[in-house]
Amino acid sequence: MNLKPETLQRIDEVITHYPVKRSATLPLLHLIQEDIGYIPDEAIEWVAAKLELQPINVYEVVTFYPMFKRKPVGRRHIKVCRTLSCALKGGYKVCDTFKKEFGVGLDEVTPDGEVSIEFVECLASCGTAPVVMIDEKLHENVDPAKACALSAEIKAAAKK
């Protein structure tokens, strides 16, 4: 696993903040995902060895929290809310629009590595459903037409 030297340095420093090494599991996983974009099996084994744990102990954490990605995501990551308010207001149609626009299925990455689409649980904006988060920006009241416009913006930015 190729982590940046500064990430390795931060990992060593973070561990010192905890009286029990295993308590550093979450911060280490965040640092690794920040560095390489996801948590591969190799990282799970590395963290386990670093914290003197069994790999299953780290795997349980990675698979419990939805913010950890097990495989690479696109440079632009589209998250469409699928919970009740968004579903009732057209979230599934919005998701289908994004999939059609980019020619990719859920949890897949476009061949150029630019875009991935994920159906997620609540984005905490039920009053403005359906909502979509692109990278870290929330978009509210997204209908299929707005999804097409957002897709066009992403495509235009990718060409620059």
Residue frames relative to the residue before (quaternion, step in Angstrom):
aa qw qx qy qz dx dy dz
M 1.0000 0.0000 0.0000 0.0000 0.00 0.00 0.00
N 0.2275 -0.7973 0.5506 0.0969 3.53 -0.81 1.05
L 0.0190 0.7831 -0.6189 0.0580 3.54 -0.23 1.29
K 0.5608 -0.5913 0.4592 0.3535 3.53 -1.16 0.65
P 0.6145 -0.5655 0.3962 0.3817 3.62 -1.08 0.64
E 0.6593 0.5081 -0.3226 0.4505 3.60 0.98 -0.79
T 0.6096 0.5303 -0.3516 0.4729 3.61 1.13 -0.59
L 0.6473 0.5152 -0.3145 0.4654 3.57 0.93 -0.88
Q 0.6390 0.5249 -0.3122 0.4676 3.56 1.04 -0.81
R 0.6626 0.4974 -0.2999 0.4729 3.59 0.95 -0.90
I 0.6174 0.5473 -0.3401 0.4513 3.59 1.03 -0.78
D 0.6709 0.4917 -0.2977 0.4684 3.58 0.85 -0.96
E 0.6635 0.5023 -0.3030 0.4645 3.57 1.01 -0.81
V 0.6447 0.5378 -0.3213 0.4380 3.63 0.94 -0.89
I 0.6275 0.5616 -0.3410 0.4177 3.58 0.92 -0.87
T 0.6473 0.5463 -0.3233 0.4220 3.59 1.02 -0.74
H 0.6088 0.5807 -0.3436 0.4173 3.60 1.23 -0.32
Y 0.7191 0.4238 -0.2294 0.5007 3.58 1.25 -0.24
P 0.4492 -0.7030 0.4785 0.2739 3.59 -0.86 0.92
V 0.7389 0.2303 -0.1513 0.6149 3.58 1.26 -0.51
K 0.5195 -0.6938 0.4004 0.2974 3.59 -0.62 1.13
R 0.6383 0.5645 -0.3437 0.3946 3.60 0.89 -0.90
S 0.5811 0.6018 -0.3654 0.4082 3.59 1.17 -0.51
A 0.6390 0.5300 -0.3212 0.4557 3.60 1.23 -0.33
T 0.3552 0.7726 -0.4748 0.2268 3.60 1.25 0.01
L 0.7006 0.4697 -0.2852 0.4551 3.62 0.68 -1.03
P 0.6809 0.4767 -0.3222 0.4531 3.64 0.73 -0.88
L 0.6482 0.5142 -0.3302 0.4543 3.60 0.97 -0.75
L 0.6472 0.5127 -0.3200 0.4647 3.57 0.96 -0.82
H 0.6311 0.5234 -0.3304 0.4675 3.58 1.01 -0.77
L 0.6636 0.5076 -0.3094 0.4541 3.59 0.91 -0.88
I 0.6543 0.5040 -0.3138 0.4684 3.57 0.98 -0.82
Q 0.6730 0.4835 -0.3105 0.4657 3.58 0.86 -0.88
E 0.5998 0.5545 -0.3455 0.4620 3.58 1.08 -0.71
D 0.7011 0.4783 -0.2573 0.4621 3.57 0.98 -0.89
I 0.8444 0.1861 -0.0783 0.4961 3.62 0.64 -1.05
G 0.5860 -0.6521 0.3352 0.3450 3.59 1.27 0.01
Y 0.7909 0.0249 -0.0131 0.6113 3.58 1.24 -0.26
I 0.4368 -0.6818 0.5224 0.2675 3.56 -1.34 0.10
P 0.1323 -0.8072 0.5716 0.0647 3.62 -0.15 1.22
D 0.7040 -0.4460 0.3368 0.4383 3.59 -1.28 0.26
E 0.6180 0.5678 -0.3336 0.4293 3.55 1.01 -0.85
A 0.6572 0.5045 -0.3078 0.4678 3.59 1.03 -0.79
I 0.6119 0.5476 -0.3453 0.4544 3.58 1.04 -0.75
E 0.6788 0.4801 -0.2831 0.4782 3.56 0.91 -0.93
W 0.6429 0.5311 -0.3186 0.4506 3.59 1.00 -0.82
V 0.6610 0.4935 -0.3019 0.4779 3.59 0.92 -0.94
A 0.6284 0.5387 -0.3365 0.4491 3.59 0.96 -0.85
A 0.6764 0.4805 -0.2961 0.4733 3.58 0.86 -0.93
K 0.6497 0.5375 -0.3065 0.4417 3.57 0.97 -0.92
L 0.7752 0.3361 -0.1671 0.5082 3.58 0.99 -0.84
E 0.4334 -0.7281 0.4278 0.3148 3.56 1.36 0.20
L 0.4395 0.6554 -0.4655 0.4008 3.53 0.91 1.10
Q 0.5198 -0.5548 0.5145 0.3965 3.53 -1.32 0.01
P 0.5991 -0.5842 0.3944 0.3797 3.64 -0.99 0.68
I 0.6053 0.5684 -0.3674 0.4190 3.62 1.02 -0.68
N 0.6137 0.5607 -0.3490 0.4327 3.61 1.08 -0.66
V 0.6773 0.4520 -0.2775 0.5098 3.58 1.07 -0.75
Y 0.6133 0.5590 -0.3352 0.4461 3.59 1.01 -0.83
E 0.6295 0.5418 -0.3312 0.4478 3.60 0.97 -0.84
V 0.6598 0.4969 -0.3058 0.4736 3.58 0.97 -0.80
V 0.6628 0.5169 -0.3056 0.4474 3.57 0.87 -0.97
T 0.7389 0.4184 -0.2412 0.4698 3.59 0.86 -0.89
F 0.5996 0.5613 -0.3695 0.4347 3.62 1.18 -0.32
Y 0.7621 0.3638 -0.1915 0.5001 3.59 0.87 -0.95
P 0.3959 -0.7625 0.4605 0.2233 3.61 -0.63 1.11
M 0.5797 0.5960 -0.3955 0.3903 3.62 1.15 -0.26
F 0.6293 0.5048 -0.3504 0.4757 3.58 1.21 -0.24
K 0.2370 -0.7773 0.5738 0.1016 3.54 -0.84 1.05
R 0.3395 -0.7642 0.5224 0.1672 3.55 -0.89 1.00
K 0.7731 0.1482 -0.1264 0.6037 3.57 1.22 -0.20
P 0.6783 -0.5144 0.3174 0.4178 3.59 -1.15 0.45
V 0.2150 -0.7295 0.6323 0.1480 3.54 -1.24 0.60
G 0.6424 -0.5377 0.3839 0.3884 3.54 -1.26 0.34
R 0.6478 -0.4934 0.3945 0.4259 3.54 -1.29 0.30
R 0.7206 0.2358 -0.1623 0.6315 3.57 1.23 -0.59
H 0.0947 -0.8210 0.5631 -0.0012 3.55 -0.52 1.20
I 0.1584 -0.7999 0.5773 0.0413 3.55 -0.54 1.26
K 0.0568 -0.7862 0.6154 0.0009 3.56 -0.76 1.10
V 0.1222 -0.7948 0.5938 0.0280 3.55 -0.65 1.18
C 0.4061 -0.7138 0.5166 0.2424 3.58 -0.80 1.02
R 0.1565 -0.8124 0.5582 0.0617 3.56 -0.96 0.92
T 0.4817 0.6854 -0.4464 0.3145 3.60 1.18 0.04
L 0.8245 -0.3701 0.1303 0.4077 3.53 -1.33 0.42
S 0.6947 0.4716 -0.3070 0.4480 3.62 0.64 -1.02
C 0.6922 0.4680 -0.2787 0.4734 3.56 0.87 -0.93
A 0.6290 0.5333 -0.3363 0.4548 3.59 1.00 -0.79
L 0.6850 0.4897 -0.2895 0.4551 3.58 0.88 -0.92
K 0.7224 0.4321 -0.2383 0.4844 3.59 1.11 -0.65
G 0.7128 -0.4913 0.2575 0.4293 3.61 1.21 0.20
G 0.2908 0.7984 -0.4873 0.2010 3.60 1.20 0.32
Y 0.6382 0.5255 -0.3384 0.4495 3.60 1.01 -0.71
K 0.6395 0.5052 -0.3225 0.4815 3.61 1.04 -0.74
V 0.6181 0.5373 -0.3341 0.4665 3.57 1.06 -0.77
C 0.6570 0.5044 -0.3088 0.4676 3.56 0.92 -0.91
D 0.6465 0.5161 -0.3143 0.4658 3.59 0.94 -0.88
T 0.6212 0.5431 -0.3380 0.4527 3.59 1.05 -0.76
F 0.6596 0.4922 -0.3104 0.4757 3.59 0.88 -0.90
K 0.6435 0.5206 -0.3304 0.4536 3.62 0.90 -0.86
K 0.6665 0.4927 -0.2963 0.4747 3.58 0.95 -0.87
E 0.6518 0.5416 -0.3119 0.4296 3.59 0.92 -0.93
F 0.7929 0.3028 -0.1479 0.5077 3.57 0.95 -0.85
G 0.4008 -0.7529 0.4512 0.2626 3.59 1.28 0.00
V 0.5932 0.5417 -0.3598 0.4746 3.53 1.05 0.78
G 0.4265 -0.6910 0.5219 0.2613 3.57 -1.17 0.59
L 0.7060 -0.4239 0.3397 0.4544 3.52 -1.33 -0.01
D 0.8517 0.1257 -0.1309 0.4915 3.54 -1.11 0.83
E 0.5446 0.5464 -0.4274 0.4714 3.55 1.16 0.67
V 0.3220 -0.7200 0.5802 0.2030 3.55 -1.28 0.37
T 0.5247 -0.6232 0.4689 0.3414 3.57 -0.96 0.81
P 0.6535 -0.5532 0.3380 0.3908 3.62 -1.06 0.64
D 0.6879 0.4644 -0.2889 0.4771 3.61 1.09 -0.61
G 0.5067 -0.6810 0.3979 0.3481 3.59 1.31 0.01
E 0.4754 0.7266 -0.3994 0.2941 3.55 1.30 0.02
V 0.8469 0.1185 0.0067 0.5183 3.61 0.76 -1.02
S 0.0118 0.7399 -0.6720 -0.0265 3.52 -1.23 0.66
I 0.2202 -0.7693 0.5918 0.0972 3.54 -1.17 0.71
E 0.0170 -0.7973 0.6026 -0.0308 3.53 -0.93 0.95
F 0.3188 -0.6886 0.6165 0.2102 3.55 -1.13 0.74
V 0.0437 -0.8351 0.5479 -0.0208 3.60 -0.59 1.08
E 0.5437 -0.5666 0.4955 0.3714 3.50 -1.33 0.26
C 0.8727 -0.2367 0.0948 0.4163 3.51 -1.39 0.37
L 0.1836 -0.7654 0.6107 0.0872 3.54 -0.93 1.02
A 0.4948 -0.7333 0.3688 0.2856 3.57 1.33 0.44
S 0.6248 0.4751 -0.3861 0.4846 3.55 0.89 0.95
C 0.0259 0.8705 -0.4899 0.0389 3.54 0.96 0.96
G 0.6506 0.5442 -0.3148 0.4260 3.59 1.04 -0.70
T 0.7479 0.3204 -0.1964 0.5471 3.58 1.24 -0.33
A 0.2190 0.8134 -0.5033 0.1924 3.55 1.17 0.69
P 0.5934 -0.2053 -0.7767 -0.0495 1.48 -2.17 1.27
V 0.2390 -0.7812 0.5650 0.1155 3.53 -1.13 0.71
V 0.1408 -0.7582 0.6355 0.0376 3.49 -1.25 0.70
M 0.1565 -0.7539 0.6271 0.1175 3.55 -1.05 0.74
I 0.0929 -0.7683 0.6326 0.0306 3.54 -0.77 1.08
D 0.7726 -0.0650 -0.0649 0.6282 3.49 -0.40 1.34
E 0.7635 -0.3276 0.2298 0.5069 3.64 -0.47 -1.08
K 0.5789 0.5878 -0.3744 0.4234 3.60 1.25 0.24
L 0.3175 -0.7594 0.5461 0.1563 3.55 -0.82 1.09
H 0.1183 -0.7615 0.6355 0.0474 3.55 -1.02 0.92
E 0.1920 -0.8195 0.5367 0.0595 3.55 -0.69 1.13
N 0.8273 0.2030 -0.1687 0.4959 3.55 -1.33 0.46
V 0.2494 0.7926 -0.5138 0.2133 3.56 0.93 0.91
D 0.0717 -0.7610 0.6445 0.0200 3.53 -0.75 1.12
P 0.7296 -0.4203 0.2683 0.4680 3.63 -1.18 0.10
A 0.6326 0.5273 -0.3445 0.4506 3.63 0.99 -0.72
K 0.6656 0.4788 -0.3033 0.4855 3.59 0.96 -0.83
A 0.6022 0.5466 -0.3522 0.4632 3.60 1.10 -0.66
C 0.6368 0.5138 -0.3234 0.4752 3.60 1.03 -0.77
A 0.6558 0.5085 -0.3101 0.4638 3.59 0.98 -0.85
L 0.6482 0.5018 -0.3152 0.4783 3.60 0.98 -0.83
S 0.6265 0.5344 -0.3270 0.4637 3.58 1.04 -0.79
A 0.6416 0.5206 -0.3201 0.4635 3.58 0.97 -0.85
E 0.6326 0.5262 -0.3273 0.4646 3.61 1.01 -0.79
I 0.6590 0.5044 -0.3076 0.4656 3.58 0.93 -0.89
K 0.6547 0.5113 -0.3052 0.4656 3.58 0.96 -0.90
A 0.6607 0.5048 -0.3097 0.4612 3.60 0.94 -0.87
A 0.6599 0.5029 -0.3086 0.4651 3.60 0.96 -0.83
A 0.6346 0.5426 -0.3284 0.4416 3.60 1.06 -0.70
K 0.6562 0.5262 -0.3104 0.4429 3.60 1.12 -0.64
K 0.5801 0.6087 -0.3790 0.3864 3.60 1.19 -0.39
